[in-house]
Amino acid sequence: MALKCGIVGLPNVGKSTLFNAISNNKAEAANFPFCTIEPNVGVISVPDKRLQILEGLVDPERVLPTTMEFVDIAGLVKGASKGEGLGNQFLANIREVDAIVHVIRCFEDENIVHVDGKVDPVSDKEIIDTELQLRDLDSVEKKIQKTQKIAKTGEAKAKKNLEVLEKYKEALLAGNSVRSVEMDKDDKDEAISELQLLTDKPVIYVANVDEGAINDGNKHVEALKEAVKDEDAQVIIVSASIEAQIAELEDAEEREIFLSEYGLSESGLDQLIGVSYSLLNLITYFTAGKKEVRAWTIVKGWKAPAAAGVIHTDFEKGFIRAEVMKLSDYEEYKTEQGCKEAGKMSVEGKEYVVSDGDIMHFRFNV
């Protein structure tokens, strides 16, 4: 399963510059609104040092990391929920992503025009929040109208759904996002799953700063953090210009030296990936053989058959058992056979919950 994150924000906040830095695609970057019209999609490899360890132990023909998609979506303006600018297109594109990466300008530069004429990260955030909430409110109200008709017949399920929808409507009218409403998961899924509400998606705020603020931030970053402190979201500080320079360095050692010069232990991209996986409750397991060492992304808590299904649906349908090793044991005993002989390969059935970093072989029959 490839994780898909949508990079959003007002025009000229650094979305396309950041996208260009973290993807192999090159989105046009220019100093005017709506430079990005169609969403650019970049597929990147997720860095994982455990793959390097396995490669050294197995010496496979190829190594395949898991991947992550970033979608650079057109800049939003006030009135997007009513179709202003590229609003309808923008909002439709957001529905397709798993998480929202909201890039917010936290730097001063008189040479780069701000769509509202001033740098105000809190106002920028609220503009996009409002537009997404208004679109969701429209979706919820339409669903309420349909559900009311069914509820009048006395159907219990419709009555329950109506209660849930009314709570979401109340939250949206108050200027709150759907994700802020505490709700039983089953009730929520029943009532709004097909709506794909925009403000129900998890969000990561990226404070785009200049190079001088990359370590300690600035007043704009602090204002943004204060504004989102009650949300279930994280703020990460990134300099799109630094990320662009990192992207030009192909040698890993050169990248480490470059990062150290700025006092950084990891790139903004690595931070973003880590936060994305945590936010979406994702983990990685591995398959390892002479032909291929590969990383696979699954949701934390998945059982072995579901994990096997990520490789191929037949693996899940005909699942018999999983043979599981831990990376630390593989490192100690060097080979799969060594793990077997040391009793460090477990045989697990359908109820086994996969752990992050498991090395797995699946036995199946179709």
N, C-alpha and C positions, 0 to 999 in steps of 0.2 A: 504494500500500500504506500503510494507516494503522497507525502504530506504536501498540501498546497496552501500557501500563504499569499494573501493579497496585500500588496503595498499600496496604501492609500494616503491621501493628504491633500491639502490645498495646492493650487499651482505654485511652482517655484519654491518648494520647501526642501528639495533635494531628492525626491523619489527616484527619478530616472538616473541621477548620478549614483545613488546607492545601488539601484538595480544593475546598472552597468558594471559596477565594481564586484558584484557577487555572482554574476551570471556570465555565461559565454555569449549571450545575445547582446547586441548593442542598441539600446533604445536611444532615439534622438533626444538630446538634451539642449534646451534653448531657453532664452530669457523672456518667454512670453507664455501666457496661459494656453492650455489645451495642446501643448506640444505632443503629448502622448494621447492619441485618439483611440486606436485599437489597442487592447491589452497585449503587452509583450510578455511572453512566457519564457522563463529561463529555468533549466533543470540543472541543479548542482549536485555534486557528490558530497555526502555528509562525512566530514572527517572523523575518524575513529581510530585511535592508536591501537586498539585491540586487534584490528585487522592486520596491522603491521606485525604484531606478535605472532598471529596465526600464519601469516605469510612466511615468516622466518622458520616456523616449525614444520609446515606442511610442504613448502616449496611448490605451490600449485601452478598450473598453466596460466591462470588469470585470477585477479582479485576484483571483486565487484562490491563496492560500497553501496549502502542504501542511498536513495536520492530524495531530493526535496525540490518542489517547484515554487518559484516566486513569480507572481503575476503583477506586473507594473500597470496599475489601473489609472485611467484618465483623471486629472485633477478635478476636484469638486468645488463648486461655488454655492453661495446662498441661492436657494430656490431650486436646488437639484431635485428635491422630492416632487416638485411640480414641473420638472422637465427643463429647467433653466440650464444653460450651458450644455454639457453632455450628460446631464443628470440621469436620464433614464438608462442610458447605456452603462454609465458608471455603476448604478445601483444593481443592474442586472448582473454585471460582472462579479460584484461582491458576493452574490448569492452562491456562486460556484466554489468559493474557497472554504478551507477548514478553519482558518484563523485570519484575523486582520492585523497587519503590521501598519500602525498609524504613525507615519513620519511627520514630525512637527518641527518647524524651524525654530531653533534656539540660538541663532547667530545673527549678528549685525553685519550688513554689507550693502552700502549704498549703491553698488553697481548691480545688485540683483533685486529686481522689483518685487515687492510684496503685493499680492493681489488686493489687500486692504490698505496699503500705504504705510503700515507700521508692523513691527515685530511684536506679536502678542500671542504667545503659545496657548494661553488659557482660552482666549477668544477663538483661536484657530480650531482648537479641540472642540469647543462648544458648537461651532458652525457645522462641523461634520456630524457630531452627535445629534444635533437637532434635525438635520436632514435625514439621517438614518431613522431616527425615532418617528418622524412624520410619515415616512414611507411605511414603517411597521404599523403605525397607528391606522393608516388606511387599510392595510391588509387585515388587521385584527377586527376593525369595525365591519368590514365586508363579511368576515367569517361569523361575527356575532349575528348579523342579520339573517344569515342562512340557518345558524344553529337555533335561533329563537323560534323559527317556524317549526322545527322538528321538536324542540322542547315543549311546545304548546300541545303536542300530541301525548305528552306524558312520558316520553322515552327517558329513562333514568340516565343513560349515557350522555344524551344531549344536554340534560340539565346540569350534569357535572361539568361537561365541557364549557357550558355557558358561564359557570362560576369562575372557571380558570381564565377564560377569555376576558371576563370583566375585570379581573385582577390585573391582567396585563394592560388592558386599556387604561385603567386608573394610573398605573405606573408611568405609562408613556405620556399621558396627559400632564403628569407632574414633572415631566422632563427627565425621567429616568429610563435607563435601558432595560430591555427584557431580562438580560443576564443578572440584573440586580434583584430580581424577584425570587424569593425562596419558594420552591414548589416541588412536590413529589414528582420524581422523574416519570413515572408511569402516567400520572395525570397530565403532565406537561406534554409528553409524547403524543398522547391521545388527542389533545386539544390543538396543538400547533405544529406538529411535525412537518406536515406538508407545506406550511407557509414559508419555511426557510427564512425566518425573521432575521434581519440584518444585525440587530442589536443583541441577538442571542449568541452570536459568535464570539469566541474569546478574543481578546485584543492585547497586543503588545504595543506600548508607546515607545517610539524611537526618537530620542531628543537629538536632532542633528546639530552639532556644535562646530565651531571652528577649531583648528588644531590646538590653540592655546587653552581650550576648556575641556580637552578630552579626558583629563584625569579628575579634576575637581568640579567640573560643571561650571555654571554661572547663574546669574539671577533668573534667567529664563527657565533653566532646568529646575531650579528650586520652586519656581511658581507652578510649573507643570506637575511636579511631584506632589505639591500641596493640593492641587486641584483633583488629583486622582487617588488620593490616599485612602478613600473609602471604597474604591473599586477593587474587584478581584483581578488586578492587572499589574504588570511590572513596567517600570521605566528603565530603558537602557540608554546609555550615552554613547553615541556613535558620531564619528566625523566622516562624512561621506567622502571628503577630499582625501583623508588618510586611507580609507578603504580603496579608493581608486588607485592610490600609489601602491598599496599592497598587491592589488590585482595584477600589476605589471611585473611583479617579482615571481618568477617561476621556481626558483630554488628555495626549498624549505628553510635552509640555514640562513639565507639572505632575509627571508621574512622574519625569522626570529630576531635577527640583529636589528632589523628595522623597527619591529615592535618594541624591543628593549630600549631603543633610543627615545621612545615616547613614554617609557615607563609602563608599557602594557604587557600583560602575560598572554593575551589572546586577542584576536581580531574582533571587530564588531560583528562580523559574520558568524564566528564561532559562538559568540555570546547569544546572538539571535537564534541560532539553531538550538542551543542548549535550553533557552527559555521556551522556545516553541515546543520542544519535546516535553518539557515539564508541564507546560500549560495544557497540552492536549493529552497528557497522561500516556505518553508513548515510550516504548522500550525497544531494544534491539536484541535479536538472537542471531546466531551464526550457523551456517553449514560449512563443513570443511572437508575437502577431498583433493586428490591430485589434480583433477580437472579444474576445480574451482573452489575458492574460498569466498563466501558471500555473506553480506549482512542483510537482515530482513527487519522491517519495522512492523511492530504490532502494538495493540493497546495493552497497557498494563492490566493484568488480571485475566487475560485470555488463557484458555486451556489449550493443551497440546493439539487437539484436532483443528481448532480454529487457526492456530499458528501455522499448522501444516497447510491449511487452505490458502495461505498467502502465496505459497509456492505454486500450488495447482489445486483446483477444486477437487480433483480426483483423490488427492492426498487426504483431504478432510472426509470425503464420502467413504473411502475405503480404509480409514485409519485403523491400524492394529495396535501399534505401540510406538513409543519414542525412546530412543537411546540417547541419554543426556550426560554430558561431561561439563565440568566447570573449567573455565580458562586457567585458573590457578593450578588445577591438577594437570591440565594439559601441558602447562609450562614445566611442571615438576617432572612429569614422567615422559615428556618429549613426543610421544606417539599415542595414537588411539589404542594400539595393542598394549602399550605400557599402562595406560589407564585401566584397560580391561583386567590385566593381570594384577593390578594393585587394588582392584575392587572399586575403582573410582568412576566406573560407567554404570549409571543406574538405568533400569528399564521401567518406563513410566506408562501408565494407561491414560484413558480418556479424561480422567479427572485431574491430571497433573497441570498445575498452574505454572506457566513459563516464567522464568526469572530473567532479568536483564543480564546479557552476557552469556547465556546458556549456549553450548555447542550441541547441535541436535542432528540425529539421523532419524528419519521417519520410515516405519515399515507400514505398508498399506497393500490392499488388495481390491481390485475393481473388476 
